[in-house]
Every structure is written in structure tokens, then in C-alpha cells.
Amino acid sequence: MTSTASTPAEPGYRVLNPATGEVVETFPTATDAEVEAALAAAESAYQSWRETPIEDRAKVVSRIGELFTERADELAAIITEEMGKPLGQSKGEAEFCTDIFKYFADEGPTLASDQEIKTFSGGRAVVQKLPVGPLLGIMPWNYPYYQVARFAAPNLMLGNTIVLKHAESCPRSALAIQQIMDDAGVPAGAYVNVFASHAQIADIIADPRIQGVSLTGSERAGAIIGELAGKNLKKAVLELGGSDPFVVLDSTDVKGLADTAWDTRMENTGQACNSNKRMIVAEDIFDDFVAQLTARALALTPGDPAADAAETYGPMSSRAAAVGIAAQVQDAVDKGATLHAGGVLSDGDAAYYAPAVLTGVTPDMRAYKEELFGPVAVVYKVASDEEALTLANDTPYGLGGAVFSADTARAEKVASRLETGMANVNTPAAEGAEMPFGGVKRSGFGRELGPLGMDEFVNKRLYYVAG
């Protein structure tokens, strides 16, 4: 290692409560010696972990899942303070991790089993699914547990080992995950948390012991990590931004569907990659739809995310995030868009931004092409199914999308033509540990969760025995 432990531009690892703007605790960035120790431990553990029968690995992975639910209250309190997620959602995230680890513990042995293939030259040919070695995971702040779970669970099942670099704003949750891994019986070195700096990440990716890297984060971060991975000939999975369309072709219950759209958009204070960031609504119900969203927005007041009271909204993850989305919305308003509700940035150091409803967005506005990673519902009016589809696909992103209609066949006709990695009919998104997650275009590449989640960092080795 030749990098320094940190750079002046980096804030370092710290807990900064976005509800107050207060720095609660700081943590030292890893030294180069600590990074080297993490890499050495991951490589050493791989030699034995790969040889551990998958059924035995499954017992450990299953126990990891159990601990996420057993410690859900403690885990929830940590991330509510770290990044402002409402307490109930924080607990739900921790418990969902149990489902993910259990899915891969139960299904992993079958998913990783040999697949015999037809041969035309005699003999026996199978495709084996073997581990590849230590992996680097670079995880985001918006779902501090869930994002780690969907990367770690399948790879621990496969026999890979993990060096985990979490977001600088989530040090306590990163350490809580490490404790769960240790207590569940993950061998020392098979999962290693490291508070690495940005400069150290480049060194880690270049290290010959690391065989792949998975990043969930921004488009900008994806470009940097993708370049580093390519330069060093390392496999990469990138789950990046999204600007998912929520297409409403018709509805017999406009209020109910608008409520669904609003609740989906406000999940995690609008800070979800696959959130319904663009609502595309048929002109005959557009006004009613917008009116219902506006009523929901106007009913909200700022609140403490730890209290999680009804009709309140919590802070965004940071003051910088709140300032950023305020600038995007203001740009739209300055260029002629209509702000129906919300859009107010709190005073002081806290990160509150009043949930907003925005219409009249046009291609010359930042909000048309950029991802709005916060509590803003942008609603577009369309006159036909074809116009809706064209608008839905007019984005540099391609993560997910949903189409709604009382006529399922009509919705399916549009949904089948969405340029996305995930397309849904009459539901905002398919959810479950068994459902593959990932996108196309500038939303990244690779898949997590479901059967495809064990198909990324794997040596699909041909094994042939001549007849």
C-alpha cells in the first residue's frame, strides 16, 4: 500500500444525526497496515471457507439472518440516528435482511449445484459453480443493512470472502454487521469491515488478492469504480441510480392509486434507487391524481424520525443532500414548472426538506434527466399509451418501472416495452429475496437477489470427463 490514510477532501467516518446536524461520534480511517491485514485475512480465510461444505456454510448464513431479527430494535435505532430513516422502516429493513440470508441459506445449495450439459462427443460435461476468491463490497448509506445483505449472503454461500467498505456516514451500522457476522460463526477473515479511504479503495481493487468488486451507489461513483475495475481486469457489479417511471394508463380508484404512488415515493424519504421518481399519468385523471398527491404533501409536518409519528416526515440523509434536491426543484420552478406543495428547505444544520409535488417539468430542466434522490413527486400528463411509453423510456437510466391499468393486458403491452432491468404490472415493484434486482443503461449492470444473485461472482467452470 502506498496511499495515505485519508485525504483532506474526505469527511471521514462519523455519525452525523441529520435530524439535528450534530456530529455524534467519529471513527478513525483505517491505516494502510489495517487495510493490508484485512486483505491478508480475507485471502487466508478463503482457503478454508471455500472447502467448507456448502451445507455447513448454509448453517452459518442462516444464523446471520436470525440475528438480524433478534437485534432488529438495536439495529433500527442505529440507522435512524445515522441517516434519518423513520424508526419503523429501519426495523423493517433489518428484518428483511433475515429473509435474504434465509433465502440463500435454503436455496443456495441447489442454485450452486452442478448443471449437466448435453454433449455431442461422448463423455460427461457439467458446469460447476465455484467461488472466485475475496471480493470488495462498497455499500451505500440509504439502506445500510439491506444492501450489505444482498451482496454478502450469496457470496458467503458460494465460498467467497468479503472485504466490506461501508459509507462514511454509517460506521455504527457497519460495526453492528461485523458483530453479527462474528457472532453467527463466520470465520475470522471471511467477512472483514474496513473503514477505508477513497484512495485506499483504488489500492484494494488493484490488489491481486481481490477478484471482484460490487458497488451500490451513485452514477458518478459507478463510473469511478467501473474504471478501476476495468483497468485491473476485475469483475464488477454496479447498482447505480434510477429514475423509474410509474405509468398510470387508467384507474377506477384514482385516490387509492395516488396514495400508493405517494407512499412508494416517500419510502426512505424518497432516497431509494428504484423509487417511482417519474409519475406518468393519463390526462383524464391527471388533475385528480395531482390533487391527491398535493393533499398528502400538505398534511405533513417535520418530525423526529425516532418518534416516527403519523403525518410527519423525517430528514434526508444529510444537509448536503437536502440542499442538492432543493436546487434541482428550484431550477425547475425557475424555468416554468409548478410546485404544488412542499419544496421548503429547513433552516439551520438539519436536513429537512418538505415533500414536494412538481408538474410541468420539461426537457430543459435538470429534473427531467437527473435523478431526484429525495422526497419529490414529479408528475407528467400524457394523452396516449404510446406517449406514456416514449416518456417512460426517455431517460438515461433503466432500473425499474411500473405500469397500471384496470385492463391488465393493456398494462402488460406497455410494460413489456420498458427499457429497464425490472418491469412491473399493477404493483410499484416486485419485492422479495427471490426477486432479482438490477438495471440497464446508466443504472449499471449485474444482478443481486434471487437465482441471479448467486450467478455473478462465480467461476462457471466446465468440467469434462471423456467417455
C-alpha positions in Angstrom: 0.0 0.0 0.0 1.3 3.4 -0.9 -1.8 5.6 -0.3 -2.2 7.9 2.7 -4.9 7.0 5.3 -7.2 9.8 4.2 -7.3 12.9 2.1 -8.4 16.4 3.3 -11.4 16.3 1.0 -12.9 13.3 2.8 -15.1 13.9 5.9 -14.0 10.6 7.5 -16.2 8.1 9.2 -18.7 9.7 11.5 -22.2 9.6 12.8 -23.9 12.9 12.0 -27.5 13.0 13.0 -29.4 14.6 10.1 -32.3 15.5 12.3 -30.1 17.8 14.3 -26.9 18.4 12.3 -24.9 17.2 15.3 -21.8 15.1 14.9 -22.4 12.4 17.5 -19.2 10.3 17.1 -16.2 10.0 14.8 -14.2 6.9 13.8 -10.6 6.8 12.5 -10.0 5.9 8.9 -8.1 2.6 8.5 -4.3 2.8 8.4 -2.6 1.2 5.4 -1.5 -1.6 7.8 -5.1 -2.3 8.8 -6.1 -2.5 5.1 -3.3 -4.9 4.4 -4.4 -7.0 7.4 -7.9 -7.1 6.1 -6.8 -8.3 2.7 -4.5 -10.9 4.1 -7.3 -12.2 6.4 -9.7 -12.4 3.5 -7.2 -14.4 1.4 -6.3 -16.7 4.3 -10.0 -17.4 5.2 -10.8 -18.1 1.6 -8.5 -21.1 1.5 -10.6 -22.9 4.2 -14.0 -21.3 3.6 -14.1 -22.4 0.0 -13.5 -26.0 1.2 -16.2 -25.9 3.8 -19.2 -27.9 2.6 -22.0 -25.6 1.3 -24.4 -27.2 3.7 -22.2 -26.1 6.6 -21.8 -22.6 5.1 -25.6 -22.5 4.9 -25.9 -23.0 8.7 -23.8 -20.0 9.3 -25.6 -17.9 6.8 -29.0 -18.9 8.3 -27.8 -17.8 11.7 -26.7 -14.5 10.3 -30.3 -14.0 9.2 -31.7 -14.9 12.6 -29.5 -12.4 14.3 -30.8 -9.5 12.2 -34.3 -10.1 13.5 -33.2 -10.8 17.1 -31.3 -7.5 17.1 -33.8 -5.5 15.0 -34.6 -2.9 17.6 -31.0 -2.2 18.3 -30.1 -2.1 14.6 -33.1 0.2 13.8 -32.0 2.8 16.4 -28.5 2.9 14.9 -29.5 3.8 11.3 -32.3 6.1 12.4 -29.7 8.2 14.0 -27.1 7.7 11.3 -29.1 8.5 8.2 -32.6 9.6 9.4 -34.7 6.7 8.3 -38.1 6.6 10.2 -37.7 4.0 13.0 -40.4 1.6 11.7 -38.8 1.5 8.3 -35.4 1.0 9.9 -36.7 -2.1 11.8 -38.4 -3.4 8.7 -35.1 -3.2 6.8 -33.2 -5.2 9.5 -35.9 -7.8 9.4 -35.9 -8.1 5.6 -32.2 -9.0 5.9 -33.4 -12.1 7.7 -35.4 -13.1 4.6 -32.4 -12.6 2.3 -30.0 -14.6 4.3 -32.6 -17.4 4.9 -33.4 -17.5 1.1 -29.8 -18.0 0.2 -29.2 -20.4 3.0 -32.2 -22.5 1.9 -31.9 -22.2 -1.9 -28.1 -21.8 -2.2 -27.1 -25.5 -2.3 -29.5 -26.0 -5.2 -28.6 -22.8 -7.0 -24.9 -23.6 -6.8 -25.2 -27.2 -7.9 -23.6 -28.6 -11.0 -25.5 -28.3 -14.2 -25.0 -31.2 -16.7 -25.0 -30.1 -20.3 -25.6 -32.1 -23.5 -22.5 -33.2 -25.4 -22.1 -34.4 -28.9 -18.7 -36.0 -28.5 -19.4 -38.5 -25.8 -18.2 -38.2 -22.2 -19.8 -36.2 -19.4 -19.9 -32.4 -19.2 -21.1 -30.3 -16.4 -20.9 -26.6 -15.5 -19.7 -26.2 -11.9 -20.3 -23.0 -9.9 -17.2 -22.4 -7.9 -16.1 -19.4 -5.7 -13.6 -17.0 -7.2 -12.0 -15.5 -4.0 -12.0 -12.4 -1.9 -14.4 -9.7 -3.0 -14.7 -6.0 -2.2 -18.1 -4.6 -1.4 -18.7 -0.8 -1.5 -22.0 -0.1 0.2 -24.2 3.0 0.4 -25.9 4.8 3.3 -29.6 4.6 2.1 -30.2 1.0 3.1 -27.2 0.3 5.4 -28.2 -3.3 6.2 -30.2 -4.5 3.2 -27.6 -3.5 0.6 -24.9 -5.4 2.5 -27.2 -8.5 2.9 -27.9 -8.9 -0.7 -24.2 -8.8 -1.6 -22.9 -10.8 1.4 -25.5 -13.6 1.6 -25.0 -15.2 -1.8 -21.2 -14.8 -1.8 -20.7 -16.3 1.6 -22.8 -19.2 0.4 -20.7 -19.6 -2.6 -17.5 -19.7 -0.5 -16.2 -16.3 -1.5 -14.9 -14.0 1.3 -15.7 -10.3 1.7 -13.9 -7.1 2.4 -16.6 -4.5 3.2 -16.2 -0.8 2.8 -19.4 0.9 4.1 -20.4 4.5 3.6 -18.6 7.1 5.7 -21.8 8.1 7.3 -22.7 4.6 8.5 -19.8 3.4 10.8 -22.0 2.2 13.6 -24.2 0.0 11.4 -21.1 -1.3 9.7 -19.7 -2.4 13.0 -23.0 -3.9 14.0 -23.0 -6.0 10.9 -19.4 -7.2 11.6 -20.6 -8.2 15.1 -23.4 -10.2 13.7 -21.1 -12.0 11.3 -18.7 -12.8 14.1 -21.4 -14.0 16.5 -23.0 -16.1 13.8 -19.8 -18.1 13.3 -18.4 -16.6 10.1 -14.7 -17.5 10.3 -12.3 -14.7 11.0 -11.4 -13.0 7.7 -14.3 -14.3 5.7 -16.1 -11.0 6.3 -13.9 -8.0 7.2 -15.2 -4.5 7.7 -12.7 -1.8 6.8 -13.0 1.9 7.2 -11.0 2.6 4.0 -10.4 5.9 2.4 -11.2 6.6 -1.2 -7.5 6.4 -2.1 -7.2 3.1 -0.3 -10.2 1.7 -2.3 -8.2 2.1 -5.5 -5.3 0.1 -4.0 -7.7 -2.6 -2.8 -9.2 -3.1 -6.2 -5.8 -3.2 -7.8 -4.6 -5.8 -5.3 -4.3 -9.2 -6.9 -5.9 -10.9 -4.0 -9.2 -9.2 -4.7 -11.2 -10.9 -7.5 -14.2 -8.6 -7.9 -15.9 -5.5 -6.7 -19.6 -4.7 -6.1 -20.8 -1.2 -5.7 -24.2 0.2 -4.9 -24.1 4.0 -5.2 -24.3 7.0 -7.5 -23.7 7.1 -11.2 -20.6 9.1 -10.5 -19.2 6.5 -8.1 -20.1 3.8 -10.5 -18.1 5.4 -13.3 -15.0 5.6 -11.0 -15.2 2.1 -9.7 -16.1 0.7 -13.1 -12.9 2.3 -14.5 -10.8 1.0 -11.7 -12.2 -2.5 -12.1 -11.7 -2.5 -15.8 -8.2 -1.2 -15.5 -7.3 -4.0 -13.2 -9.3 -6.7 -15.1 -11.7 -7.3 -12.2 -15.3 -8.4 -12.4 -17.7 -5.6 -11.3 -21.4 -5.4 -10.4 -22.7 -1.9 -10.4 -26.1 -0.9 -9.0 -26.5 2.8 -9.6 -29.2 5.4 -9.9 -32.6 5.2 -11.3 -35.5 7.4 -12.5 -38.2 4.8 -12.5 -41.5 5.5 -14.3 -44.8 4.9 -12.6 -47.2 4.8 -15.5 -51.0 5.2 -14.9 -53.0 4.4 -18.1 -56.3 4.4 -16.3 -57.8 3.8 -12.9 -61.1 3.0 -11.2 -59.7 4.3 -7.9 -57.6 7.4 -8.6 -57.3 8.3 -4.9 -56.2 4.8 -3.9 -53.6 4.6 -6.7 -52.3 8.1 -5.9 -51.9 7.1 -2.3 -49.9 4.0 -3.4 -47.8 6.2 -5.6 -47.2 8.7 -2.8 -46.4 6.1 -0.2 -44.0 4.4 -2.6 -42.3 7.7 -3.4 -41.9 8.8 0.2 -40.4 5.4 1.4 -37.0 6.2 3.0 -37.7 9.9 2.5 -37.5 9.4 -1.3 -34.0 8.0 -1.1 -34.3 4.7 -2.9 -32.7 3.8 -6.2 -35.8 2.2 -7.6 -38.3 4.7 -6.3 -41.1 5.9 -8.6 -39.4 9.2 -9.5 -41.5 10.0 -12.5 -45.3 9.5 -12.4 -46.7 9.5 -15.9 -50.5 9.8 -15.7 -53.3 9.8 -18.3 -54.7 13.2 -18.9 -58.3 12.4 -18.0 -57.3 11.5 -14.4 -54.2 13.7 -14.1 -55.8 16.6 -12.2 -57.4 14.3 -9.6 -54.2 12.4 -9.2 -52.1 15.5 -8.6 -54.7 16.9 -6.2 -54.5 13.8 -4.1 -50.7 13.9 -4.0 -50.8 17.6 -3.1 -53.2 16.9 -0.2 -50.9 14.2 1.1 -47.9 16.5 0.9 -49.7 19.4 2.6 -50.7 17.2 5.5 -47.2 16.5 6.5 -45.0 18.3 9.1 -41.4 17.7 10.0 -40.8 15.2 12.8 -38.3 13.2 14.7 -37.6 10.0 12.8 -37.1 8.2 16.0 -40.6 9.0 17.0 -42.0 8.0 13.6 -45.3 9.8 14.2 -48.1 9.8 11.7 -48.3 12.7 9.2 -44.7 13.7 9.7 -41.6 13.5 7.5 -38.1 12.9 8.6 -34.8 14.5 7.4 -32.9 13.5 4.4 -29.6 11.7 4.9 -27.5 14.9 5.1 -27.8 18.7 4.8 -25.9 18.5 1.5 -28.4 16.1 0.1 -31.3 18.4 1.1 -29.6 21.4 -0.4 -28.9 19.5 -3.6 -32.5 18.4 -4.2 -33.7 21.9 -3.3 -31.5 23.3 -6.1 -32.9 20.8 -8.6 -36.5 21.7 -7.8 -35.7 25.4 -7.8 -34.2 25.1 -11.2 -37.4 23.5 -12.5 -39.6 26.2 -10.9 -37.4 29.0 -12.3 -37.9 27.5 -15.8 -41.7 27.3 -15.5 -42.6 24.1 -13.6 -45.4 24.3 -11.0 -44.7 23.5 -7.4 -48.0 22.4 -5.8 -46.8 21.7 -2.3 -43.6 21.4 -0.2 -40.2 22.2 -1.5 -39.1 24.1 1.6 -35.6 23.6 3.0 -35.3 23.8 6.7 -33.1 26.5 8.4 -30.0 25.6 10.3 -27.9 22.4 10.0 -30.7 19.8 10.0 -31.6 18.1 6.7 -35.3 18.5 6.4 -36.8 19.1 3.0 -40.6 19.3 2.8 -42.0 16.6 0.5 -42.9 18.3 -2.8 -45.3 17.8 -5.8 -44.0 19.1 -9.1 -45.6 19.3 -12.5 -44.8 20.9 -15.8 -41.3 19.6 -16.0 -39.7 19.9 -19.4 -36.5 18.6 -21.1 -34.6 21.9 -20.4 -34.9 21.4 -16.7 -32.4 19.4 -14.5 -35.3 17.5 -13.0 -36.2 15.9 -16.4 -32.9 14.0 -16.9 -31.3 13.9 -13.4 -32.2 11.5 -10.7 -34.2 13.2 -7.9 -32.9 11.4 -4.9 -35.3 12.7 -2.3 -39.0 13.4 -1.4 -40.2 14.9 -4.7 -43.1 13.6 -6.8 -42.8 14.7 -10.4 -46.0 14.1 -12.4 -46.3 14.2 -16.2 -49.5 14.3 -18.2 -49.9 12.1 -21.3 -52.6 11.7 -23.9 -51.9 8.1 -25.1 -50.3 4.8 -24.1 -47.6 5.4 -26.8 -46.8 8.9 -25.4 -46.6 7.4 -21.9 -44.2 4.7 -23.2 -42.0 7.2 -25.0 -41.7 9.4 -22.0 -41.1 6.4 -19.7 -38.1 5.4 -21.8 -36.7 8.9 -22.3 -34.2 8.7 -19.5 -30.5 7.8 -19.3 -31.5 5.3 -16.5 -33.1 1.9 -16.8 -33.5 0.4 -13.3 -37.2 -0.4 -12.8 -40.7 0.7 -13.9 -44.3 0.0 -13.3 -47.5 0.3 -15.4 -51.0 0.4 -14.0 -54.4 -0.2 -15.7 -57.7 -1.9 -14.9 -57.1 -3.8 -18.1 -54.1 -6.0 -17.2 -53.4 -6.9 -20.9 -53.2 -3.2 -21.7 -50.7 -2.6 -18.9 -48.7 -5.6 -19.9 -48.4 -4.3 -23.5 -46.7 -1.1 -22.3 -44.7 -2.7 -19.5 -43.2 -5.3 -21.9 -41.6 -2.4 -23.8 -40.0 -0.6 -20.9 -36.2 -0.3 -21.2 -35.5 -1.4 -17.7 -34.0 -4.2 -15.7 -37.3 -4.7 -13.8 -40.8 -4.2 -15.2 -43.9 -4.5 -13.1 -47.6 -4.6 -13.8 -50.2 -3.2 -11.3 -47.7 -3.0 -8.5 -44.9 -0.5 -7.8 -42.2 -3.2 -7.6 -41.9 -6.9 -7.1 -40.3 -7.4 -3.7 -38.7 -10.4 -2.1 -35.4 -12.1 -1.6 -36.2 -14.3 -4.6 -36.7 -11.4 -7.0 -33.6 -10.4 -9.0 -32.7 -6.7 -8.7 -30.7 -4.6 -11.2 -30.8 -2.4 -14.2 -29.6 -1.4 -17.7 -28.3 1.8 -19.3 -26.7 4.1 -16.7 -28.4 2.3 -13.9 -25.5 -0.2 -14.0 -25.1 -3.9 -14.7 -25.2 -7.2 -12.9 -27.9 -8.6 -10.7 -28.5 -9.1 -7.0 -31.0 -11.3 -5.1 -32.9 -14.3 -6.5 -31.3 -17.0 -8.5 -29.2 -14.5 -10.4 -27.7 -13.2 -7.2 -25.5 -16.3 -7.0 -24.5 -16.1 -10.6 -22.2 -13.1 -10.6 -19.0 -13.7 -8.6 -18.7 -17.3 -9.6 -16.4 -19.5 -11.7 -18.7 -21.3 -14.1 -16.2 -23.9 -14.8 -16.6 -26.5 -17.5 -15.8 -29.9 -16.0 -15.5 -32.6 -18.7 -14.7 -36.3 -18.4 -14.1 -38.1 -21.7 -16.2 -41.2 -22.3 
